[in-house]
Amino acid sequence: MNHASILDNLRITRFGLFLAVLTIFFGYLLGGAFGGMEDAIKGSLQASAMAVRDTVYQGDDAQVQAVVGRGWTYFKRAHMHGGGIGTASLGLLLLLGVLRRPSAKARALIGWALGLGSIGYSSFWLLAGRLAPGLGGTSQAKEALRFLAFPSAGLLLLGVLSMLVLTAIELFARPRPAGESAPAAPSVAPR
């Protein structure tokens, strides 16, 4: 495989690659925001909970603080998932670029699965953390965002599983010499 064919393979997965790098940026951006605006972010979560303190929390300040704390934890999960899943997806897509056997369609589908799954799942944690204080808990927030969490996680799992299978085929299947087709079915000799 030459340099040009690897670049061609990477171009096929360009949308997935772009989304993976965007996910990494998303994670880093959150980290920067936490460093520069942690108090403001936590204050925003607190204000969201206090707006519904009497109706959703029935005046239970301990419950308010617990949910605000879990909301902040979900923000940190978004940051960590963005950096981690984005980087893993980027690495898998670069590996896909050097594999010889996958079709262009398989490459494109895996690119989309890993890219959309990365940004979607990381965003889910940020949105769940933001919604939790106003809804009264993280369970309610996760349920409200189920439409984002399940497809994103599913796309990630399908993308990773596809890469596991394709990598195993590439590394463990016996390579065929150039120009040789698949072996023919054995013939049965008459008795």
C-alpha positions as CSV (number, residue, x, y, z in Angstrom):
1,M,0.0,0.0,0.0
2,N,1.5,3.3,-1.0
3,H,1.1,6.8,0.5
4,A,-1.5,7.9,-2.1
5,S,-3.8,5.0,-1.4
6,I,-3.6,5.6,2.4
7,L,-4.6,9.2,1.7
8,D,-7.4,8.1,-0.5
9,N,-8.7,5.8,2.2
10,L,-8.5,8.6,4.7
11,R,-10.5,10.9,2.4
12,I,-13.2,8.3,2.4
13,T,-13.5,8.6,6.2
14,R,-13.1,12.4,6.2
15,F,-16.4,13.2,7.9
16,G,-15.7,10.7,10.7
17,L,-12.1,12.1,11.0
18,F,-13.4,15.6,11.2
19,L,-16.0,14.7,13.8
20,A,-13.4,12.8,15.9
21,V,-11.1,15.8,15.9
22,L,-14.1,18.1,16.7
23,T,-14.9,15.8,19.6
24,I,-11.4,16.1,20.9
25,F,-11.7,19.9,20.6
26,F,-15.0,19.8,22.4
27,G,-13.4,17.9,25.3
28,Y,-10.5,20.4,25.5
29,L,-12.8,23.4,25.2
30,L,-14.8,22.1,28.2
31,G,-11.6,21.7,30.1
32,G,-10.6,25.3,29.4
33,A,-14.1,26.5,30.3
34,F,-13.8,24.6,33.6
35,G,-10.5,26.3,34.3
36,G,-11.7,29.7,33.5
37,M,-15.3,29.7,34.5
38,E,-15.9,26.9,37.0
39,D,-17.7,29.1,39.5
40,A,-20.0,30.6,36.9
41,I,-20.8,27.1,35.5
42,K,-21.6,25.8,38.9
43,G,-23.6,28.9,39.7
44,S,-25.7,28.3,36.5
45,L,-26.4,24.8,37.6
46,Q,-27.4,26.1,41.1
47,A,-29.7,28.7,39.6
48,S,-31.4,26.2,37.4
49,A,-32.2,24.0,40.5
50,M,-33.2,27.0,42.6
51,A,-35.7,28.0,40.0
52,V,-37.7,24.8,40.6
53,R,-36.7,24.3,44.3
54,D,-40.2,24.5,45.7
55,T,-42.0,22.7,42.9
56,V,-39.6,19.9,41.8
57,Y,-37.6,19.5,45.0
58,Q,-40.4,20.4,47.5
59,G,-37.9,22.7,49.3
60,D,-35.4,19.9,50.0
61,D,-32.1,21.8,49.9
62,A,-30.0,18.7,50.4
63,Q,-31.6,17.1,47.3
64,V,-30.9,20.3,45.4
65,Q,-27.2,20.2,46.3
66,A,-26.9,16.5,45.5
67,V,-28.4,17.0,42.0
68,V,-26.3,20.1,41.3
69,G,-23.2,18.1,42.3
70,R,-24.1,15.3,40.0
71,G,-24.8,17.8,37.2
72,W,-21.3,19.1,37.6
73,T,-20.0,15.5,37.6
74,Y,-21.7,15.0,34.3
75,F,-20.1,18.1,32.9
76,K,-16.7,16.5,33.8
77,R,-17.8,13.3,32.1
78,A,-18.5,15.2,28.9
79,H,-15.0,16.6,29.1
80,M,-13.3,13.3,29.7
81,H,-15.5,11.4,27.1
82,G,-14.7,14.1,24.5
83,G,-11.0,13.7,24.9
84,G,-11.0,10.0,25.3
85,I,-13.6,8.8,22.8
86,G,-12.6,11.4,20.3
87,T,-8.9,10.3,20.5
88,A,-9.8,6.6,20.3
89,S,-12.1,7.2,17.3
90,L,-9.4,9.2,15.6
91,G,-6.9,6.4,16.2
92,L,-9.3,3.8,14.9
93,L,-10.0,5.8,11.7
94,L,-6.3,6.3,11.1
95,L,-5.9,2.5,11.4
96,L,-8.8,2.0,9.0
97,G,-6.8,4.1,6.5
98,V,-4.0,1.6,6.4
99,L,-6.1,-1.6,6.2
100,R,-6.1,-3.0,2.7
101,R,-9.3,-5.1,2.6
102,P,-12.3,-2.9,3.6
103,S,-14.5,-1.4,0.8
104,A,-15.0,2.3,0.4
105,K,-18.6,1.9,1.6
106,A,-17.4,0.1,4.8
107,R,-14.8,2.8,5.4
108,A,-17.3,5.6,5.0
109,L,-19.9,3.9,7.3
110,I,-17.4,3.2,10.0
111,G,-16.2,6.8,9.7
112,W,-19.7,8.1,10.2
113,A,-20.4,5.7,13.0
114,L,-17.3,6.6,15.0
115,G,-17.5,10.3,14.3
116,L,-21.2,10.7,15.1
117,G,-21.0,8.4,18.0
118,S,-18.1,10.3,19.5
119,I,-19.6,13.8,19.3
120,G,-23.1,12.6,20.2
121,Y,-22.1,10.6,23.3
122,S,-19.8,13.3,24.6
123,S,-22.5,15.9,24.1
124,F,-25.1,13.7,25.8
125,W,-23.2,14.0,29.1
126,L,-22.9,17.7,28.9
127,L,-26.6,18.1,28.1
128,A,-27.6,15.7,30.8
129,G,-25.6,17.6,33.4
130,R,-27.2,20.9,32.2
131,L,-30.7,19.5,32.4
132,A,-30.5,17.5,35.6
133,P,-30.8,20.4,38.1
134,G,-33.9,21.8,36.4
135,L,-35.6,18.4,36.0
136,G,-34.9,17.2,39.6
137,G,-32.3,14.5,39.0
138,T,-29.9,12.8,36.6
139,S,-32.4,10.0,35.9
140,Q,-34.9,12.4,34.5
141,A,-32.2,14.1,32.4
142,K,-30.9,10.8,31.0
143,E,-34.4,9.8,30.2
144,A,-35.1,13.1,28.4
145,L,-31.9,12.6,26.3
146,R,-32.3,8.9,25.6
147,F,-32.9,9.8,21.9
148,L,-29.2,11.0,21.9
149,A,-27.5,8.5,24.2
150,F,-28.7,5.2,22.8
151,P,-28.0,5.9,19.1
152,S,-24.6,7.5,19.9
153,A,-23.5,4.7,22.1
154,G,-24.8,2.2,19.5
155,L,-22.9,3.9,16.7
156,L,-19.7,3.8,18.8
157,L,-20.1,0.2,19.6
158,L,-20.8,-0.8,16.0
159,G,-17.8,1.2,14.8
160,V,-15.4,-0.3,17.4
161,L,-16.8,-3.8,16.7
162,S,-16.4,-3.3,13.0
163,M,-12.8,-2.2,13.5
164,L,-12.1,-5.2,15.7
165,V,-13.4,-7.6,13.0
166,L,-11.6,-5.8,10.1
167,T,-8.4,-5.6,12.0
168,A,-8.6,-9.3,12.9
169,I,-9.2,-10.2,9.3
170,E,-6.3,-8.0,8.1
171,L,-3.9,-9.4,10.6
172,F,-4.9,-13.0,10.9
173,A,-6.2,-14.0,7.4
174,R,-3.7,-15.4,5.1
175,P,-2.8,-12.9,2.4
176,R,-3.4,-13.9,-1.2
177,P,-0.7,-13.4,-3.7
178,A,-1.3,-10.6,-6.2
179,G,-3.8,-11.7,-8.9
180,E,-4.9,-14.9,-7.1
181,S,-8.6,-15.3,-6.6
182,A,-10.3,-17.1,-3.7
183,P,-9.7,-20.8,-3.8
184,A,-12.3,-22.9,-5.7
185,A,-14.5,-25.3,-3.9
186,P,-13.0,-28.8,-3.9
187,S,-14.4,-31.2,-6.4
188,V,-15.6,-34.7,-5.4
189,A,-13.9,-37.5,-7.3
190,P,-16.3,-40.2,-8.6
191,R,-16.0,-43.7,-6.9
